[in-house]
């Protein structure tokens, strides 16, 4: 247990009512999880407002409440603390409650539209390969050394983050590599955390369903770098036109990486093939198992971060050259089979273009590219026609299908995608709402040496329909179909 006044250290308080010396047994912001002796933080979320449940949590035994506005009736059995922004206060409170674990570990945050998962995963794998004990907080999975914990969000909530960081410290981890989403920055989920470094991959069209404007999306990403302390480093992709924007007003040590412009960590692609990449880094030519220009950037970011963390350059490159990327990121399925089949998480226009650009680079000219593409429901609708247009431009045949429709009609999502298809490209498209049938059809259509891309879901092992997650794994379905049609 911890005293309330200690938990509120560094929180900007506007008023208090009640005893500030009470002991707090736990903290939460979900009214359903309140237990006697808990501190409840009333947060205004996108779906509900915690302020509506204050009376309920006090009746359930909450010891204290942090809120932006006091309820009409005040109970004598609880302490009330008002703050300007309860979501931001939650981050600081969580850090204090768990003993500020981010100050006892080297916490590296990775942000950007594309590449976050690959960069964070590669850093985790690299540091484990260099015999460190480290943790990972990512879209795919959370890890404490070799222990896996299911990930539900790209960036967990502040209580989960600090709880996981504390578990990492107890497991003697020295480093943690964490994806930082724009939602997490905007919602204050990283408040109270002390970062040793921050990485920026790129920024392209995404999440406008939440941020509304591209400028607002950029500001959220930049907010992460604005908050870095002076003893941290900020490593950005200088080839992205917003890379240097991230460094404006940033107090951290500013560093850059890139393939085109002058940079602190400069790379040059020597060979780019379906087998891997040869890149000149730090005056050395190194062969990597990852594929595509976009992965050359990811590798540079990881190498640069390792150097800034004080690691030996030669050792970092040697270990990095043997690593594979994150699951579902340009993942070859059944290599050596009749077709080349790829599963990729690409769910933004830029990510899809990068993947198809890479595939185009590998073509000898005779193979067909058959793409299976969908768009998620309850997400940014403006990218749907853009993704359809890109799929058509770089593919010989395109099958539009369902992704995670969530609460939307999958056929309506596809119709919105089709508005991006030019009249001359209509003939190369098919519509198959059933995703398994779409993958099966792509395999039936493919001839020897053709390339099949199944995009959008990557590592996910479910399909979300009307609030229910149904088992569905692109990799598993594609493997089964390849075996069926490769004979």
Secondary structure, 3 states (H helix, E strand, C coil): CEEHHHHCCCCCEEEEECCCCCEECEEECCHHHCCCCEEEECCECCCCEHHHHHHHHHHCCCCEEEECCCCCCCCCCCEEEEECCHHHHHHHHHHHHCCCHHHCCEEEEEECCCCHHHHHHHHHHHHHHCCCCEEEECCCEEEECCEEEECCCCCCCHHHHHHHHHHHHHCCCCEEEEECCHHHHHCCCCCCCCCCEEEECCCCCCCHHHHCCHHHHHHHHHHHHHCCCCCCEEEEECCCCCHHHHHCCCCCEEEEEECCCCCCEEEEEEEEECCEEEEEECCEEEEECCCCHHHHHHHHHHHHHHHHCCCCHHHHHHHHCCCCCCCCCCEEECCCCCCEEEEECCCCHHHHHHHHHHHHHHCCCCCCEEEEECCCCCCCCCHHHHHHHHHHHHCCEEEECCCCCECCCHHHHHHHHHCCCCHHHHHHEEECCCHHHHHHHHHHHCCCCCEEEEECCCCCCEEEECCEEEECCHHHHHHHHHHHHCC
